Amino acid sequence: FALSLDPDTAREFHDETLPAEPAKTAHFCSMCGPKFCSMRITQDVREYAAEHGLETEADIEAVLAAGMAEKSREFA
């Protein structure tokens, strides 16, 4: 919510669309859901890079290319 232009309104909309109490603390909105949340995916990528010592652009590009190839094989 910190990235939104109006964090309070964003949180209200989030809570309205996910009325169950546990959903109010979820780190995703109802628009994409937990598996496709771009904010969560970005955070996961950043954590992965930090955990695996990926510091240069070349390191990151190599891992991204390998991951995309793996996903392509999965859906081929």
C-alpha positions as CSV (number, residue, x, y, z in Angstrom):
1,F,0.0,0.0,0.0
2,A,3.0,2.3,0.5
3,L,3.4,2.5,-3.3
4,S,-0.1,3.7,-3.9
5,L,-0.9,7.4,-4.4
6,D,-3.5,7.2,-1.6
7,P,-2.5,4.4,0.8
8,D,-5.5,4.7,3.1
9,T,-8.0,4.4,0.2
10,A,-6.0,1.6,-1.3
11,R,-6.2,-0.3,2.0
12,E,-9.9,0.3,2.2
13,F,-10.5,-1.0,-1.3
14,H,-8.4,-4.0,-0.5
15,D,-10.4,-4.8,2.6
16,E,-13.7,-4.3,0.8
17,T,-12.8,-6.8,-2.0
18,L,-11.4,-9.4,0.5
19,P,-14.0,-9.3,3.3
20,A,-12.6,-12.3,5.2
21,E,-10.6,-11.2,8.2
22,P,-7.4,-13.1,7.3
23,A,-7.5,-11.6,3.8
24,K,-7.1,-8.1,5.3
25,T,-3.5,-8.9,6.2
26,A,-2.7,-10.5,2.8
27,H,0.1,-9.0,0.8
28,F,-1.9,-9.1,-2.4
29,C,-5.2,-7.5,-3.7
30,S,-8.2,-9.2,-5.2
31,M,-7.3,-8.1,-8.7
32,C,-4.6,-10.6,-9.5
33,G,-4.5,-12.9,-6.4
34,P,-1.5,-14.4,-4.6
35,K,0.0,-16.3,-7.5
36,F,0.0,-13.5,-10.0
37,C,0.6,-10.4,-7.8
38,S,3.3,-8.3,-9.5
39,M,4.3,-6.7,-6.3
40,R,4.8,-10.1,-4.6
41,I,6.7,-11.5,-7.6
42,T,9.0,-8.5,-7.6
43,Q,9.7,-9.0,-3.9
44,D,10.3,-12.7,-4.5
45,V,12.8,-11.8,-7.3
46,R,14.6,-9.3,-5.1
47,E,14.9,-11.8,-2.2
48,Y,16.1,-14.5,-4.6
49,A,18.8,-12.2,-6.0
50,A,20.0,-11.2,-2.5
51,E,20.0,-14.9,-1.3
52,H,22.0,-16.1,-4.4
53,G,24.5,-13.2,-4.5
54,L,23.3,-11.9,-7.9
55,E,24.8,-8.5,-8.0
56,T,25.6,-7.6,-11.6
57,E,23.1,-7.1,-14.4
58,A,24.7,-10.0,-16.3
59,D,24.2,-12.3,-13.3
60,I,20.5,-11.3,-13.1
61,E,20.0,-11.6,-16.9
62,A,21.5,-15.1,-17.0
63,V,19.2,-16.3,-14.2
64,L,16.2,-14.7,-15.8
65,A,16.9,-16.3,-19.2
66,A,17.3,-19.7,-17.5
67,G,14.0,-19.3,-15.6
68,M,12.1,-18.2,-18.7
69,A,13.4,-21.2,-20.6
70,E,12.4,-23.5,-17.8
71,K,8.8,-22.0,-17.8
72,S,8.7,-22.2,-21.6
73,R,9.4,-26.0,-21.4
74,E,6.8,-26.4,-18.7
75,F,4.1,-24.9,-21.0
76,A,5.3,-26.3,-24.3
